[in-house]
Amino acid sequence: MTDTPHEAARLAALKRYDILDSPQDGSLNRLTALAAKMFNMPIAIISMVDEDRIWFKSLHGLDAEQIDRGGGLCDSAILSEDVYIVEDARQDPRTLTNPLVVGEMGLRFYAASPLTTHDGHNLGTFCLIDQKPRYLNQAQQLMLQDLAGIAMDEIELRLAARSAVAASTRRVAELEQELEQARKQA
């Protein structure tokens, strides 16, 4: 976790999407289930990296809603524009002391593509996890990036829909006020 202007802007973008603690989403759940099947991975997650936690918007193969940000690999993955890969966490210096690696979960493999907004903020990741060492070839990395792009498109569509509904509601209220004023003047 860094306290920088970039991080403050990233967190503001995350809040703009109003996605944290929202209900599970059928289309995003289908994407994580599809990813688990495509890559033959036991766990696939769409995560959002909040100020002090990593919250799971969608997950397949894991029974958790969130983890502390400090222990999560998604915290590191959002700093990259490319796919972030840990092929064997027990051998990778970046993860040797990570609680997910040395703890009960026994995480060994992690690959994530950032969920990047239209204005360039990485909100979270689309990640794949296994308890055994793995690797992704270039074609698989591109597929993971495509899945992250599709997930982000869905998230952007939901924001656009909420914005359109809010604008429509405001316009209806304005028209009702104008109609009421016209009635008073008549």
ZIGI-V781499 format. One record per residue. RES is the residue in one letter. PSI is psi in radians with two decimals (NA if undefined). OMEGA is omega as a letter, one per 40 degrees, with the letter a starting at -180 (* if undefined). NEAR is the number of other C-alpha atoms within 10 Angstrom. Layout:
BEGIN
res=RES psi=PSI omega=OMEGA near=NEAR
res=RES psi=PSI omega=OMEGA near=NEAR
END
This chain:
BEGIN
res=M psi=2.19 omega=i near=13
res=T psi=2.57 omega=i near=9
res=D psi=1.35 omega=a near=8
res=T psi=2.88 omega=i near=9
res=P psi=-0.63 omega=i near=9
res=H psi=-0.75 omega=i near=11
res=E psi=-0.68 omega=i near=15
res=A psi=-0.74 omega=i near=13
res=A psi=-0.67 omega=i near=12
res=R psi=-0.77 omega=i near=21
res=L psi=-0.65 omega=i near=17
res=A psi=-0.71 omega=i near=13
res=A psi=-0.74 omega=i near=17
res=L psi=-0.77 omega=i near=21
res=K psi=-0.62 omega=i near=13
res=R psi=-0.59 omega=a near=10
res=Y psi=-0.23 omega=i near=16
res=D psi=0.79 omega=a near=13
res=I psi=-0.43 omega=a near=15
res=L psi=2.37 omega=i near=16
res=D psi=0.34 omega=i near=12
res=S psi=2.81 omega=a near=9
res=P psi=2.79 omega=i near=9
res=Q psi=2.66 omega=a near=12
res=D psi=2.16 omega=a near=11
res=G psi=-0.82 omega=a near=9
res=S psi=-0.66 omega=i near=12
res=L psi=-0.61 omega=i near=21
res=N psi=-0.64 omega=i near=19
res=R psi=-0.62 omega=i near=14
res=L psi=-0.76 omega=i near=23
res=T psi=-0.66 omega=i near=25
res=A psi=-0.73 omega=i near=20
res=L psi=-0.76 omega=i near=15
res=A psi=-0.76 omega=i near=23
res=A psi=-0.72 omega=i near=21
res=K psi=-0.81 omega=a near=13
res=M psi=-0.75 omega=a near=12
res=F psi=-0.01 omega=a near=15
res=N psi=0.85 omega=a near=12
res=M psi=2.51 omega=i near=19
res=P psi=-0.41 omega=a near=16
res=I psi=2.31 omega=i near=21
res=A psi=2.36 omega=a near=29
res=I psi=2.48 omega=i near=26
res=I psi=1.97 omega=a near=28
res=S psi=2.71 omega=i near=26
res=M psi=2.21 omega=a near=27
res=V psi=1.84 omega=a near=28
res=D psi=-3.04 omega=a near=19
res=E psi=-0.77 omega=a near=16
res=D psi=0.17 omega=a near=12
res=R psi=2.86 omega=i near=18
res=I psi=1.98 omega=a near=24
res=W psi=2.42 omega=a near=22
res=F psi=1.92 omega=i near=22
res=K psi=-0.66 omega=i near=21
res=S psi=2.47 omega=i near=24
res=L psi=2.63 omega=i near=25
res=H psi=2.20 omega=i near=20
res=G psi=0.21 omega=a near=14
res=L psi=2.46 omega=i near=12
res=D psi=1.39 omega=i near=7
res=A psi=2.72 omega=i near=9
res=E psi=-0.47 omega=a near=13
res=Q psi=2.90 omega=i near=16
res=I psi=2.87 omega=i near=15
res=D psi=2.50 omega=a near=14
res=R psi=-0.69 omega=a near=18
res=G psi=-0.51 omega=a near=15
res=G psi=-0.04 omega=a near=17
res=G psi=2.41 omega=i near=18
res=L psi=-0.40 omega=i near=22
res=C psi=-0.51 omega=i near=26
res=D psi=-0.69 omega=i near=23
res=S psi=-0.67 omega=a near=16
res=A psi=-0.54 omega=a near=25
res=I psi=-0.20 omega=i near=23
res=L psi=-0.16 omega=a near=13
res=S psi=2.62 omega=i near=13
res=E psi=-0.28 omega=a near=13
res=D psi=3.11 omega=i near=14
res=V psi=2.28 omega=i near=20
res=Y psi=2.13 omega=a near=21
res=I psi=2.34 omega=i near=20
res=V psi=1.83 omega=a near=23
res=E psi=-0.67 omega=i near=19
res=D psi=1.74 omega=a near=21
res=A psi=-0.42 omega=i near=25
res=R psi=-0.21 omega=i near=20
res=Q psi=-0.14 omega=a near=12
res=D psi=2.13 omega=a near=12
res=P psi=-0.39 omega=a near=11
res=R psi=-0.35 omega=a near=12
res=T psi=0.13 omega=a near=20
res=L psi=-0.55 omega=a near=14
res=T psi=0.11 omega=a near=14
res=N psi=2.29 omega=a near=18
res=P psi=-0.50 omega=i near=15
res=L psi=-0.42 omega=i near=18
res=V psi=-0.87 omega=a near=19
res=V psi=-0.23 omega=a near=15
res=G psi=-2.85 omega=a near=10
res=E psi=-0.62 omega=a near=8
res=M psi=-0.67 omega=i near=11
res=G psi=0.64 omega=i near=16
res=L psi=2.30 omega=i near=22
res=R psi=-0.65 omega=a near=22
res=F psi=2.43 omega=i near=21
res=Y psi=2.25 omega=i near=25
res=A psi=2.34 omega=a near=24
res=A psi=2.49 omega=i near=30
res=S psi=2.32 omega=a near=30
res=P psi=2.59 omega=i near=29
res=L psi=1.79 omega=a near=29
res=T psi=2.24 omega=i near=19
res=T psi=2.92 omega=i near=19
res=H psi=-0.40 omega=i near=10
res=D psi=0.31 omega=i near=8
res=G psi=0.25 omega=i near=11
res=H psi=2.33 omega=i near=20
res=N psi=1.87 omega=a near=24
res=L psi=-0.57 omega=a near=23
res=G psi=-2.63 omega=a near=29
res=T psi=2.81 omega=i near=30
res=F psi=1.95 omega=a near=31
res=C psi=2.73 omega=i near=30
res=L psi=2.41 omega=a near=25
res=I psi=2.50 omega=i near=23
res=D psi=2.79 omega=i near=20
res=Q psi=0.27 omega=i near=17
res=K psi=2.71 omega=i near=15
res=P psi=2.48 omega=a near=16
res=R psi=3.09 omega=i near=17
res=Y psi=2.80 omega=i near=14
res=L psi=2.29 omega=i near=16
res=N psi=3.07 omega=a near=8
res=Q psi=-0.74 omega=i near=10
res=A psi=-0.70 omega=i near=9
res=Q psi=-0.65 omega=i near=13
res=Q psi=-0.70 omega=i near=19
res=L psi=-0.67 omega=i near=15
res=M psi=-0.71 omega=i near=17
res=L psi=-0.72 omega=i near=24
res=Q psi=-0.70 omega=i near=21
res=D psi=-0.73 omega=i near=14
res=L psi=-0.72 omega=i near=22
res=A psi=-0.70 omega=i near=24
res=G psi=-0.73 omega=i near=18
res=I psi=-0.77 omega=i near=15
res=A psi=-0.77 omega=a near=22
res=M psi=-0.65 omega=i near=23
res=D psi=-0.75 omega=i near=16
res=E psi=-0.75 omega=a near=14
res=I psi=-0.73 omega=i near=18
res=E psi=-0.72 omega=i near=15
res=L psi=-0.70 omega=i near=12
res=R psi=-0.69 omega=i near=15
res=L psi=-0.77 omega=i near=16
res=A psi=-0.71 omega=i near=13
res=A psi=-0.77 omega=i near=12
res=R psi=-0.70 omega=i near=14
res=S psi=-0.70 omega=i near=12
res=A psi=-0.73 omega=i near=12
res=V psi=-0.76 omega=i near=12
res=A psi=-0.74 omega=i near=12
res=A psi=-0.71 omega=i near=12
res=S psi=-0.73 omega=i near=12
res=T psi=-0.75 omega=i near=12
res=R psi=-0.74 omega=a near=12
res=R psi=-0.70 omega=i near=12
res=V psi=-0.74 omega=i near=12
res=A psi=-0.72 omega=i near=12
res=E psi=-0.76 omega=i near=12
res=L psi=-0.67 omega=i near=12
res=E psi=-0.68 omega=i near=12
res=Q psi=-0.75 omega=i near=12
res=E psi=-0.72 omega=i near=12
res=L psi=-0.74 omega=i near=12
res=E psi=-0.73 omega=i near=12
res=Q psi=-0.69 omega=i near=11
res=A psi=-0.70 omega=i near=10
res=R psi=-0.69 omega=i near=9
res=K psi=-0.57 omega=a near=8
res=Q psi=-0.35 omega=a near=7
res=A psi=NA omega=* near=6
END
